[in-house]
Amino acid sequence: MSIRLSIWHKLLLIVLIPLGFEVAFVAVLANQLQSAQQASEQYERSKEVLLTFNRAESIVVHTMSKLVVSGSADAGQFEGVDDAIVQVSIAADRMQQLVAKSPELKEVMAPVPELFGSAIRGVRQAKLDFASGMPSNEQILRMRKAGLPMMLDFDQLSKNLIEVEKQLNKVGPAEIERKRNSVLIWMVLGTLISIAISLGAAWFFVNDILKRLRIVEENARRLAIRSPLQTVPMGDDELARLDESLQRAGVVLDDARRKELAILDVATDVICSADRRFRITAVGAASLQAWGYPADDLLGCSILSLQTKETEGAFRETLDNIATSLQSAEFESQVVCSNQALKDFSWKINWSNEMQSFYCVAHDISERRAADRMKQRFIAIVSHDLGTPLSSISATLSVMLAGAGALSDAAKNVLKKAESSLERLMDLIRDLLDLEKLEAGKVVLDKGAVSALDVCTAACESVEFLARSLGVKIVKPNNDSLILGDERRLIRVLINLISNAIKFSPRGSAVTVTIKNLGAQTQIEVIDQGPGIPEEDRDLIFEKFRQSKSQSSVKGTGLGLAIAKLIVEGHNGVIGVNSVLQQGSTFYIRIPNFDEGE
């Protein structure tokens, strides 16, 4: 069963292994130091034994020679004898204590206690004999016979101890030096082993961690570039769990990649990616339907090769700007298909700085472009082929209604209705032409400093007759604000808003026009007391041919508010409406104020 260790446990082992060795090393070193200390103490004890014996022997010999050898009974002969006995007794006891701790001296020092004891008893006996009077020659001879062998024994013991001392002086210091050298060797050896163990443990664990960290780093890099990950056994620690998470992330990303490719294959738009050198690195299957090129044929090709010679430079410049600004862009261009036909496409391109790739979505707008061209041709037909005849018919009807020939009242009513219908048809044609020009950007606004009050006044005067005919009062503003705009176009916008308000206002009500200076902008409001506009219709009414359901009884082309919206947006302004059902509506436009510093 393998032991599972975390990184924390491994780091702890890096500390504990050298620490354990240090503890063992200190114990061994302490033992060596103790051994060296014991050798030194033993040597000192042996030296002390020999010195003590020499002093005691000297005292004994000196005392006995005074008492025995001289044979006199002088008083001075007994001075210091008691002190000598005491000193010899102390020396004998001390030697016994030291010999007990020095096994190498036990054998040679075995006769010492008996020898010193006999000497002390002999000295005491001689002192007693002399104290009772002058001993006889026989007693003196007996003392000499007893003392002489004792001195010979002392002499022999002394010689033996001299030999021991010589041996001790020869071996003792060498043994102490050897012990000290052994301590030094152990210290050096232990230090080197400790360093080796520390470095070895650190290298083993750190190398293992760094090696696996490099694998994790490489897998993270591969994960980022969608390459297959390395599958190397990593153990069961934190790094292994991190690599396991990367492996799971790789599986999830691979699954997401497969789904992405599946989406690319079924998408109607062409989805592709290209590197910084504009080479296509991935493309969906829709390229075959849209461009006539199989996806595999496009891989590695330059995306610029799909452009016409006229648009290739602009396309390249746009891609460079996207990569430099790190922003997305939308634009349109023509694509050269496999059959050399040109198709219009709307491109949306993003740049990924991490992946160093462009991500492109190309939407086919050829049908929309074709419809736009058809619409333009239709409007041209309406404006030229229908405009002139309708103008002639309108002029004829006006002449007839003016009295050119006798007409019955019924005929006059029919002619008036025909003239009204014809006028609405002419308004529709004019609105269509204006709308087409605004959408195509063909209308150039003549912007300048404009009085908001003048714009409102001119618009109110233009619809004054309509208001009187419908019994609606117009309340004009009395304040002013200087705005930046095209006066003629802004008057048209307000005419449309005020005329709509009059048409939808009940008889006897009022339409109020106000001017509010908001600082950077001026807001002009047209307030009516009509039926109001449902919330779901408030955004729709600014689209072409759309009207609110509550206003279906009022006839119109459905283009007026769409035209007004385009004109206001061309001024960098805003148009909108606030309304409460059965209480009325407030249409407003916001136009930037004129700044003399611009």
Secondary structure, DSSP 8 states (H G I E B T S, - for coil): ------HHHHHHHHHHHHHHHHHHHHHHHHHHHHHHHHHHHHHHHHHHHHHHHHHHHHHHHHHHIIIIIS----GGGGTTHHHHHHHHHHHHHHHHHHHHT-HHHHTTTTTHHHHHHHHHHHHHHHHHHHHTS---HHHHHHHHHHHHHHHHHHHHHHHHHHHHHHHHHHHHHHHHHHHHHHHHHHHHHHHHHHHHHHHHHHHHHHHHHHHHHHHHHHHHHHHHTT---------SSHHHHHHHHHHHHHHHHHHHHHHHHHHHHH-SSEEEEEETT-BEEEE-THHHHHHS--HHHHTTSBGGGGB-HHHHHHHHHHHHHHHHHT--EEEEEEEE-TTS-EEEEEEEEEEETTTTEEEEEEEE-HHHHHHHHHHHHHHHHIIIIIHHHHHHHHHHHHHHHTTSS---HHHHHHHHHHHHHHHHHHHHHHHHHHHHHHHTT------EEEEHHHHHHHHHHHTHHHHHHTT-EEE------EEEE-HHHHHHHHHHHHHHHHHTS-TT-EEEEEEEE-SSEEEEEEE--SS---GGGTTGGGSTT---GGGTTS---S-HHHHHHHHHHHTT-EEEEEEETTTEEEEEEEEEB--TT-
